[in-house]
């Protein structure tokens, strides 16, 4: 197998991990906001929807926004990888192009999920999106569980986990950035915990629900919670180390610096440093992703995946 094919397989695996993680995170965020709006019917729907758009980097425009418009754009739009359906479709296409590297069970998980989305989307318009969002969360967990249990711990597995880890840091930073930097559209701390799948883990650690800025400390610095920025950065650095990247490598260096910075951060200064820290985290992940692409995917020209029939 020549280097170009190997490069494309590595790229496909990395983006498979990123896209499945993106769909999972987007589903969790939408579910948390929907439940919060049900619990508080007086909440301004337009403000809540604009907060969702801000988290995911989507321009809300100047007109009023409602939850159905948000779902159409962030859950059901198969043309955009910013939406759940678009991300899962892209993950499926990338996994199909790397069939020799992923297990058959991982492929079947993605393929069956993709074909189940149409019926779930129709049901969501009649009875609400909760079953649709639950399907996405469960299948994403199943996919990564199958990756851990059916793939050898070789470079193929490392590229999947590296993609997942970089996307996980990016989504955590997006959630916290809206809370810290955009007060007009800011979700409350309990919503942030729920959107990160961290509410129960936080409650077990601190003996209560998150209603203080300590949530930011947990989501950034907890060593044991797998969705924290520190845990995901550590995992990404381990993958890059195993892929043979030296400390001064452009892909590993920004990740290692931010991981070290988080490990030794003065907790008393966290609130003051948080805006700059979030920007630096996002910059580091972007720099690492670009360096990974330059090092491991050095072919010329874009990849065009052929569309597959139903």
C-alpha positions as CSV (number, residue, x, y, z in Angstrom):
1,X,0.0,0.0,0.0
2,X,1.6,3.3,-1.0
3,X,2.0,6.4,1.1
4,X,-0.8,8.4,-0.5
5,X,-3.3,5.7,0.4
6,X,-2.0,5.5,3.9
7,X,-2.3,9.2,4.2
8,X,-5.9,9.2,3.1
9,X,-6.7,6.4,5.5
10,X,-5.2,8.3,8.3
11,X,-7.2,11.4,7.4
12,X,-10.4,9.4,7.0
13,X,-10.0,7.9,10.5
14,X,-9.2,11.2,12.1
15,X,-12.3,12.8,10.6
16,X,-14.4,9.8,11.5
17,X,-13.5,10.3,15.1
18,X,-14.1,14.1,14.9
19,X,-17.4,13.9,13.2
20,X,-18.9,11.2,15.5
21,X,-17.8,13.2,18.5
22,X,-19.3,16.4,16.9
23,X,-22.6,14.7,16.4
24,X,-22.6,13.4,20.0
25,X,-21.8,16.8,21.5
26,X,-24.3,18.6,19.3
27,X,-27.0,16.1,20.4
28,X,-26.1,16.6,24.0
29,X,-26.2,20.4,23.7
30,X,-29.6,20.4,22.0
31,X,-31.0,18.0,24.5
32,X,-29.8,20.0,27.4
33,X,-31.3,23.2,26.0
34,X,-34.6,21.6,25.2
35,X,-35.0,20.2,28.7
36,X,-34.1,23.5,30.2
37,X,-36.7,25.3,28.1
38,X,-39.4,22.7,29.2
39,X,-38.5,23.2,32.8
40,X,-38.6,27.0,32.5
41,X,-41.4,28.0,30.0
42,X,-40.8,31.7,30.7
43,X,-37.3,31.5,29.2
44,X,-36.9,33.6,26.1
45,X,-36.8,31.1,23.2
46,X,-35.0,33.5,20.9
47,X,-32.2,34.2,23.4
48,X,-31.8,30.5,24.1
49,X,-31.6,29.6,20.4
50,X,-29.1,32.4,19.7
51,X,-27.0,30.9,22.5
52,X,-27.1,27.6,20.7
53,X,-26.0,29.2,17.5
54,X,-23.2,31.0,19.3
55,X,-21.8,27.7,20.8
56,X,-21.7,26.0,17.4
57,X,-20.4,29.1,15.5
58,X,-23.5,29.5,13.3
59,X,-24.6,33.0,12.3
60,X,-28.1,33.5,13.7
61,X,-28.9,36.6,11.5
62,X,-31.1,39.5,12.6
63,X,-34.5,37.9,12.7
64,X,-36.1,36.0,15.5
65,X,-35.1,32.4,15.9
66,X,-37.2,29.5,17.3
67,X,-36.3,26.0,18.3
68,X,-37.7,24.3,15.2
69,X,-35.4,26.4,13.0
70,X,-32.5,25.4,15.3
71,X,-33.4,21.7,15.0
72,X,-33.7,22.0,11.2
73,X,-30.3,23.6,10.9
74,X,-28.3,21.9,13.7
75,X,-29.9,18.5,13.8
76,X,-31.5,17.6,10.5
77,X,-29.5,19.4,7.8
78,X,-27.7,16.6,6.0
79,X,-25.7,19.1,3.9
80,X,-23.8,20.7,6.7
81,X,-21.2,19.0,8.9
82,X,-22.1,21.5,11.6
83,X,-25.4,19.5,12.1
84,X,-25.9,16.1,13.6
85,X,-27.1,14.5,10.4
86,X,-24.4,16.1,8.3
87,X,-21.6,15.1,10.7
88,X,-22.8,11.5,10.9
89,X,-23.1,11.3,7.1
90,X,-19.5,12.6,6.8
91,X,-18.3,10.1,9.4
92,X,-20.0,7.3,7.5
93,X,-18.3,8.3,4.2
94,X,-14.9,8.6,5.8
95,X,-15.3,5.3,7.6
96,X,-16.3,3.7,4.3
97,X,-13.2,4.9,2.7
98,X,-11.1,3.3,5.5
99,X,-13.0,0.0,5.7
100,X,-9.8,-2.0,5.9
101,X,-8.8,-0.1,9.0
102,X,-12.0,0.0,11.0
103,X,-13.8,-3.1,12.3
104,X,-16.9,-4.4,10.6
105,X,-18.9,-3.7,13.8
106,X,-17.8,-0.1,13.7
107,X,-18.9,0.3,10.1
108,X,-22.2,-1.5,10.7
109,X,-22.8,0.9,13.7
110,X,-22.3,4.0,11.6
111,X,-24.2,2.6,8.5
112,X,-27.2,1.5,10.5
113,X,-27.3,4.7,12.4
114,X,-27.3,6.7,9.2
115,X,-30.2,4.7,7.7
116,X,-32.2,5.0,10.9
117,X,-32.0,8.8,10.9
118,X,-34.7,9.4,8.3
119,X,-37.4,7.6,10.3
120,X,-36.3,9.2,13.5
121,X,-36.4,12.6,11.8
122,X,-40.0,12.1,10.7
123,X,-40.9,10.9,14.2
124,X,-39.2,13.9,15.7
125,X,-41.5,16.3,13.8
126,X,-44.5,14.5,15.3
127,X,-43.5,13.7,18.8
128,X,-40.4,15.8,19.5
129,X,-36.7,15.3,19.0
130,X,-35.8,13.4,22.2
131,X,-35.8,9.9,20.6
132,X,-33.7,11.2,17.7
133,X,-31.2,12.8,20.1
134,X,-31.1,9.8,22.3
135,X,-30.4,7.5,19.3
136,X,-27.4,9.8,18.3
137,X,-25.9,9.7,21.8
138,X,-26.3,6.0,22.2
139,X,-24.9,5.2,18.8
140,X,-21.9,7.5,19.3
141,X,-21.1,5.8,22.6
142,X,-21.5,2.4,20.9
143,X,-19.2,3.5,18.0
144,X,-16.4,4.6,20.3
145,X,-17.0,1.6,22.6
146,X,-16.6,-0.7,19.6
147,X,-13.4,1.2,18.6
148,X,-12.0,0.4,22.0
149,X,-13.0,-3.2,22.0
150,X,-12.6,-4.3,18.4
151,X,-9.5,-2.4,17.1
152,X,-5.9,-3.2,17.8
153,X,-4.1,-0.4,19.6
154,X,-2.2,0.5,16.5
155,X,-2.0,3.8,14.5
156,X,-5.5,3.3,13.0
157,X,-7.0,3.4,16.5
158,X,-4.8,6.3,17.5
159,X,-6.0,8.5,14.6
160,X,-9.7,7.8,15.6
161,X,-9.0,8.7,19.2
162,X,-6.9,11.7,18.2
163,X,-9.7,13.1,16.1
164,X,-12.2,12.5,19.0
165,X,-9.9,14.2,21.5
166,X,-9.3,17.3,19.5
167,X,-13.0,17.7,18.7
168,X,-13.9,17.2,22.4
169,X,-11.6,20.0,23.6
170,X,-13.0,22.3,20.9
171,X,-16.6,21.6,21.9
172,X,-15.9,22.1,25.6
173,X,-14.2,25.4,24.9
174,X,-17.1,26.5,22.8
175,X,-19.6,25.8,25.6
176,X,-17.5,27.7,28.2
177,X,-16.7,30.6,25.9
178,X,-20.4,31.4,25.4
179,X,-20.9,31.3,29.2
180,X,-17.8,33.4,29.9
181,X,-17.5,35.8,26.9
182,X,-21.1,36.3,25.7
183,X,-23.2,37.1,28.7
184,X,-26.2,38.2,26.6
185,X,-26.7,34.6,25.3
186,X,-25.1,32.7,28.2
187,X,-26.5,29.4,29.3
188,X,-26.5,28.8,33.1
189,X,-23.9,26.5,34.7
190,X,-26.3,23.5,35.2
191,X,-27.1,23.6,31.4
192,X,-23.4,23.6,30.6
193,X,-22.9,20.5,32.8
194,X,-25.8,18.7,31.2
195,X,-24.7,19.6,27.7
196,X,-21.3,18.1,28.5
197,X,-22.7,14.9,30.0
198,X,-21.0,16.0,33.2
199,X,-23.9,16.7,35.6
200,X,-23.8,13.3,37.5
201,X,-20.0,13.2,37.6
202,X,-19.9,16.7,39.0
203,X,-22.6,16.0,41.6
204,X,-20.7,12.9,42.8
205,X,-17.5,14.8,43.1
206,X,-18.8,17.9,44.8
207,X,-22.0,16.6,46.5
208,X,-24.3,19.0,44.7
209,X,-25.4,20.4,41.4
210,X,-23.4,22.9,39.5
211,X,-24.5,26.5,40.0
212,X,-21.1,28.1,40.5
213,X,-18.1,29.0,38.4
214,X,-16.5,25.8,39.8
215,X,-18.2,24.1,36.8
216,X,-15.5,25.7,34.6
217,X,-12.8,24.2,36.8
218,X,-14.3,20.8,36.5
219,X,-14.8,20.9,32.7
220,X,-11.3,22.2,32.1
221,X,-9.1,20.7,34.8
222,X,-10.6,17.4,36.2
223,X,-8.1,14.6,35.5
224,X,-10.6,11.8,35.7
225,X,-13.6,13.0,33.7
226,X,-13.1,12.0,30.1
227,X,-14.7,15.0,28.6
228,X,-12.6,17.6,30.5
229,X,-10.2,19.6,28.4
230,X,-7.2,18.3,30.5
231,X,-8.2,14.7,30.0
232,X,-8.7,15.1,26.3
233,X,-5.5,17.0,25.8
234,X,-3.6,14.3,27.7
235,X,-5.1,11.6,25.4
236,X,-4.3,13.6,22.3
237,X,-0.7,14.0,23.4
238,X,-0.4,10.3,24.2
239,X,-1.7,9.5,20.7
240,X,0.8,11.8,19.0
241,X,3.7,10.4,21.1
242,X,2.8,6.9,20.1
243,X,2.6,8.0,16.4
244,X,6.3,8.9,16.8
245,X,6.0,12.7,17.1
246,X,8.9,14.3,19.1
247,X,8.2,16.9,21.8
248,X,9.1,19.8,19.4
249,X,6.9,18.5,16.7
250,X,4.4,21.2,15.5
251,X,1.5,18.9,16.2
252,X,2.5,17.8,19.6
253,X,4.0,21.0,21.0
254,X,0.8,23.2,21.3
255,X,-1.1,20.3,22.8
256,X,1.7,19.6,25.3
257,X,2.1,23.2,26.3
258,X,-1.6,23.6,27.0
259,X,-1.8,20.3,28.9
260,X,1.1,21.5,31.1
261,X,-0.4,24.9,31.6
262,X,-3.7,23.4,32.7
263,X,-2.0,20.9,35.1
264,X,-0.1,23.6,36.9
265,X,-2.7,26.4,36.7
266,X,-3.3,28.4,39.9
267,X,-7.0,27.7,40.7
268,X,-7.4,31.1,42.5
269,X,-6.5,32.8,39.2
270,X,-8.7,30.6,37.0
271,X,-11.7,33.0,36.8
272,X,-9.5,35.9,35.9
273,X,-7.5,33.9,33.3
274,X,-10.5,32.1,31.8
275,X,-11.2,34.2,28.7
276,X,-7.6,34.1,27.6
277,X,-7.2,30.5,28.5
278,X,-10.2,29.5,26.4
279,X,-8.9,31.4,23.4
280,X,-5.5,29.8,23.8
281,X,-7.0,26.3,24.0
282,X,-8.9,26.7,20.8
283,X,-5.8,28.2,19.1
284,X,-3.7,25.2,20.2
285,X,-6.2,22.6,19.0
286,X,-6.4,24.4,15.6
287,X,-2.6,24.6,15.3
288,X,-2.2,20.9,16.2
289,X,-4.9,19.8,13.8
290,X,-3.3,21.8,11.0
291,X,0.1,20.3,11.8
292,X,-1.3,16.8,11.9
293,X,-2.8,17.3,8.4
294,X,0.5,18.7,7.1
295,X,2.5,15.8,8.5
296,X,0.2,12.8,7.9
297,X,-2.0,13.9,5.0
298,X,0.6,15.5,2.6
299,X,-1.1,14.7,-0.7
300,X,-2.2,17.4,-3.1
301,X,-5.8,18.1,-4.0
302,X,-9.1,17.6,-2.2
303,X,-10.7,14.2,-1.6
304,X,-14.1,13.7,-3.2
305,X,-16.1,10.9,-1.7
306,X,-18.5,9.3,-4.1
307,X,-22.1,9.2,-3.0
308,X,-23.5,5.8,-2.2
309,X,-27.0,4.7,-2.9
310,X,-29.4,3.7,-0.1
